[in-house]
Amino acid sequence: MKVVTFGEIMMRLNPEGYLRFVQADKFVSTYAGAEANVATSLANYGVDAAFVTKLPKHEIGQCAVNALRRYGVDVSFIVRGGDRVGVYFCEKGASQRPSKVIYDRAHSAIAEANENDFDWDAIFTGVDWFHVTGITPALSDGMAKITLQAVKRARERGVTVSCDLNFRKKLWSRERAGEVMGEVCRYVDYCIANEEDAKDVFGIEADNTDVDSGKLDRAGYISVAKKLTDRFDFKGVAITLRESVSANDNNWSAMLYTDGNAVFSKKYAMHIVDRVGGGDSFGGGLIYALLNGYEPQKAIDFAVAASCLKHSIEGDFNLVSTSEVEALAGGNASGRVQR
């Protein structure tokens, strides 16, 4: 099985530990991006996973390529060109102080890519699954066109397509997101969203739910998934359910809606080391499970367990094995030392 993901990989810069930006005199660098995170998860599970993007030819662009190669991601279709690698700064939250992200990604190589940069027929040869998120078309009008072109070509070639709505208000408006994603989702088989995405992008809101207070209503999310499915004829809709107790402590679960039926995972009480990339690790786990023919309950349990483990890992990449995920999904949540 082969999976291709498409998007931007950035340099992530964060202060050491829980220091605030204004306290920091040094920043730790790693590399990250929604679709790159998914590809890395899948490569760690033993899947043939390729990541497609555009990066400058200079050494910083090569650092991003090397970060992916380190974990076995296929980088052969990465286009080299443009002037800069996007950057984002991440300040880790604690207790009642939320995490904060500042983007410096305007005019990155991928944001200024053109349609001729990507040979989708070559990229999709022998590919079973294609994954993209709502972040990628938000980068520029050009990337919106390229993303739509990509999902169309994938559909024409019989490749299964998944899309995480991933609305980012710092990148585009709700109105523009609804317009573009309304076109993209016509070619999507599996849609992934969180508590707010469906509302922000398509105006579809769960009843009796308050994200800020952590109040979630299961029936409301089933209704959201049904409305999304009715509009776009999705094969499945997965919604992650995050109950935020504080920046350090969240309850984490998810729902998978397929064939008119909804299944819910168990709920994990997480003490968070690093939450950025949590949704991407869920997407990677779900794609792996569905590729391997897991029935819905087992699939959602695997995806949530994978994402729960990611919250214990520094950086955006989910560096866990299938055996670790399966152990947690099977009930081994003690955290006892393995000897």
C-alpha positions in Angstrom: 0.0 0.0 0.0 1.3 3.5 -0.9 0.1 6.8 0.5 0.9 10.3 -0.8 0.4 13.5 1.2 0.7 17.0 -0.1 1.3 20.3 1.6 3.9 22.6 3.3 6.7 21.6 5.7 7.9 24.4 7.9 10.7 25.1 10.4 9.2 25.1 13.9 10.9 27.3 16.4 10.0 27.2 20.1 11.5 28.5 23.3 13.0 25.8 25.6 10.5 24.2 27.9 7.6 26.4 28.9 9.3 29.7 28.5 7.3 32.5 26.8 8.5 34.1 23.6 9.5 37.2 25.4 11.7 35.2 27.9 13.5 33.2 25.3 17.1 33.9 24.3 17.3 30.7 22.2 14.8 28.7 20.1 14.8 24.9 19.4 14.3 24.1 15.7 12.4 21.1 14.3 10.4 20.6 11.1 6.7 20.1 10.8 3.5 20.5 8.7 0.1 18.9 8.7 0.6 16.6 5.8 4.3 15.9 6.5 3.2 14.9 10.0 0.7 12.4 8.6 3.4 11.0 6.2 5.8 10.5 9.1 3.2 8.7 11.2 2.5 6.3 8.3 6.2 5.7 7.6 6.7 4.8 11.3 3.9 2.2 10.9 5.7 0.6 8.0 3.6 2.2 5.2 5.2 3.3 1.9 4.5 7.0 2.5 5.5 9.9 0.2 5.3 13.6 0.9 5.0 16.1 -2.0 5.9 19.8 -1.6 8.2 22.5 -2.9 11.3 23.6 -1.1 14.2 25.9 -1.8 17.5 24.4 -3.1 19.5 25.9 -0.2 20.6 24.2 2.9 17.5 25.0 5.0 15.3 23.4 2.4 17.6 20.4 2.5 17.2 20.3 6.3 13.5 19.9 5.9 14.1 17.1 3.3 16.5 15.4 5.7 14.0 15.5 8.6 11.5 13.5 6.5 14.2 11.1 5.2 15.2 10.4 8.8 11.9 8.6 9.4 11.6 6.8 6.1 9.3 9.2 4.2 9.7 9.1 0.4 10.9 12.5 -0.7 11.5 11.7 -4.4 8.6 13.9 -5.6 9.6 17.0 -3.6 10.2 19.9 -6.1 13.2 22.1 -5.4 12.9 25.8 -6.1 11.6 29.1 -4.6 13.3 31.3 -2.0 12.2 30.4 1.5 11.0 27.8 3.9 8.0 28.8 5.9 8.5 29.2 9.7 6.2 29.0 12.7 6.9 29.9 16.3 5.3 27.8 19.0 5.0 28.8 22.6 3.8 25.9 24.8 0.9 26.6 27.1 0.6 25.5 30.7 -2.2 25.3 33.2 -4.7 28.0 32.2 -2.3 29.7 29.7 -3.0 28.4 26.2 -0.3 27.6 23.6 0.4 30.2 21.0 1.4 29.9 17.4 2.8 32.7 15.2 3.3 32.1 11.5 6.0 33.5 9.3 5.2 31.6 6.1 4.2 34.2 3.5 5.9 33.8 0.1 7.3 30.3 1.0 8.3 28.1 -1.9 5.2 26.0 -1.8 2.9 29.1 -1.4 4.3 30.4 -4.7 4.3 27.1 -6.5 2.6 26.8 -9.9 0.6 24.1 -11.5 3.5 23.0 -13.7 5.6 22.0 -10.7 3.7 18.8 -10.0 3.2 15.9 -12.4 0.2 14.3 -10.7 0.0 11.4 -13.2 3.6 10.4 -12.2 3.0 11.1 -8.5 -0.2 9.0 -8.3 1.3 6.0 -10.2 0.8 2.9 -7.9 -0.7 5.0 -5.2 -3.7 3.8 -3.1 -4.4 6.8 -0.9 -4.0 10.6 -1.1 -4.2 13.0 1.8 -4.4 16.7 2.0 -5.7 19.3 4.5 -7.5 22.6 4.4 -4.2 24.3 5.3 -2.7 23.7 1.9 -5.3 25.5 -0.3 -5.3 28.4 2.3 -1.7 29.2 1.5 -2.4 31.1 -1.7 -4.9 31.3 -4.6 -2.5 29.3 -6.6 -2.3 26.6 -4.0 -6.1 26.5 -3.9 -6.1 25.7 -7.7 -3.3 23.2 -7.4 -5.1 21.4 -4.5 -8.3 21.1 -6.5 -6.3 19.8 -9.5 -4.7 17.2 -7.3 -7.9 15.8 -5.8 -9.5 15.7 -9.2 -6.6 13.7 -10.7 -6.6 11.4 -7.7 -10.3 10.7 -8.1 -9.9 10.1 -11.8 -7.2 7.5 -11.1 -9.3 5.7 -8.5 -7.1 6.8 -5.6 -8.9 7.1 -2.2 -8.8 10.7 -1.0 -8.9 12.0 2.6 -9.0 15.6 3.7 -8.7 17.1 7.2 -10.6 20.4 7.1 -8.0 22.0 9.4 -9.4 25.6 9.3 -6.8 28.2 10.2 -8.3 31.7 10.7 -4.8 33.3 10.4 -4.6 32.0 6.8 -8.0 32.8 5.3 -11.6 33.8 6.0 -14.4 31.5 6.8 -16.1 32.6 3.6 -13.1 31.8 1.4 -12.6 28.5 3.2 -16.2 27.5 2.6 -15.9 28.4 -1.1 -12.7 26.5 -1.8 -13.3 23.5 0.5 -16.8 23.2 -0.9 -15.1 22.4 -4.3 -12.3 20.3 -2.9 -14.6 18.1 -0.8 -16.5 17.0 -3.9 -13.6 14.7 -4.6 -13.0 13.5 -1.1 -13.9 10.1 0.3 -13.0 10.5 4.0 -13.4 13.8 5.8 -11.6 14.5 9.1 -12.6 17.4 11.3 -12.5 18.7 14.9 -15.2 20.3 17.1 -15.0 23.6 15.3 -14.0 22.9 11.7 -17.4 22.0 10.3 -18.8 25.1 11.8 -16.1 27.4 10.6 -15.9 26.1 7.1 -19.4 25.0 6.3 -21.6 26.5 9.0 -22.5 23.1 10.3 -22.6 23.2 14.1 -23.1 20.5 16.8 -26.0 21.1 19.1 -25.6 21.4 22.9 -21.8 21.7 22.6 -19.5 24.3 24.0 -15.9 23.8 23.0 -14.4 26.3 25.4 -16.1 24.8 28.4 -15.4 21.2 27.3 -19.1 20.3 27.0 -19.6 17.8 24.1 -22.8 16.2 22.9 -22.6 12.9 21.0 -25.9 13.3 19.2 -24.8 16.7 18.0 -21.7 15.3 16.3 -23.6 12.5 14.7 -25.8 15.2 13.2 -22.8 17.1 11.9 -21.3 14.0 10.3 -24.7 13.1 8.7 -25.0 16.7 7.2 -21.5 16.6 5.8 -22.1 13.1 4.3 -25.4 14.2 2.8 -23.8 17.2 1.2 -20.6 15.6 -0.2 -21.4 11.9 -0.3 -18.4 11.0 1.9 -17.6 7.4 2.6 -16.8 8.4 6.1 -16.5 11.3 8.5 -14.2 11.3 11.5 -14.5 14.0 14.2 -12.0 14.3 17.0 -13.5 15.4 20.4 -11.3 17.4 22.7 -12.5 18.4 26.1 -10.0 21.0 27.4 -9.6 20.9 31.2 -6.5 23.1 30.9 -3.6 23.6 28.5 -1.9 20.6 30.2 -4.9 18.3 30.7 -7.4 17.3 28.0 -9.9 14.5 27.6 -9.5 13.0 24.1 -11.9 10.8 22.0 -13.3 10.6 18.5 -16.2 9.4 16.4 -16.3 7.7 13.0 -19.5 7.9 10.9 -19.8 5.5 8.0 -22.8 3.9 6.2 -25.2 5.8 8.4 -23.8 4.5 11.6 -21.6 6.2 14.2 -19.0 4.6 16.5 -17.2 6.3 19.3 -13.8 5.5 20.8 -12.9 5.2 24.4 -12.0 8.5 26.1 -8.4 9.2 27.3 -7.5 11.6 30.1 -4.2 13.0 28.8 -1.5 15.0 30.5 0.1 16.9 27.6 3.7 17.2 26.7 3.1 18.8 23.3 -0.3 19.0 21.6 0.7 20.4 18.3 0.3 17.7 15.6 -2.3 15.8 17.6 -4.9 16.0 14.9 -2.4 14.9 12.3 -1.4 11.9 14.3 -5.1 11.0 14.4 -5.3 11.3 10.7 -2.3 9.1 10.2 -3.7 6.5 12.5 -7.1 6.5 10.8 -5.6 6.2 7.3 -3.4 3.3 8.5 -6.4 1.5 10.0 -8.7 2.0 7.0 -5.9 0.9 4.6 -5.6 -2.3 6.5 -9.3 -3.0 6.4 -10.1 -2.4 10.1 -13.8 -2.4 10.9 -15.0 1.0 12.1 -14.8 0.5 15.8 -11.2 -0.9 15.6 -10.3 1.9 13.2 -11.4 4.7 15.5 -9.9 3.1 18.5 -6.5 2.8 16.7 -6.6 6.4 15.5 -7.4 7.8 18.9 -4.8 5.7 20.7 -2.2 6.8 18.2 -3.1 10.5 18.7 -3.2 10.1 22.5 0.4 8.8 22.4 1.5 11.8 20.2 0.4 14.2 23.0 3.3 12.7 25.1 6.0 13.4 22.4 7.9 16.7 21.8 7.6 18.1 18.3 5.0 17.6 15.7 5.9 14.1 14.5 4.2 11.0 16.1 7.2 8.7 16.7 5.4 5.6 17.8 5.1 2.0 16.4 1.9 0.1 15.6 2.7 -2.2 18.5 2.7 0.7 20.9 -0.6 2.0 19.5 -2.2 -1.4 19.6 -1.1 -1.9 23.2 -2.8 1.3 24.3 -5.9 0.7 22.2 -6.1 -2.8 23.8 -6.2 -1.3 27.3 -2.5 -1.0 28.4 -2.6 2.6 29.6 -0.6 2.3 32.8 2.5 3.9 31.5 4.6 1.4 33.5 8.3 1.0 32.5 8.9 -1.6 29.8 11.9 -3.8 30.6 
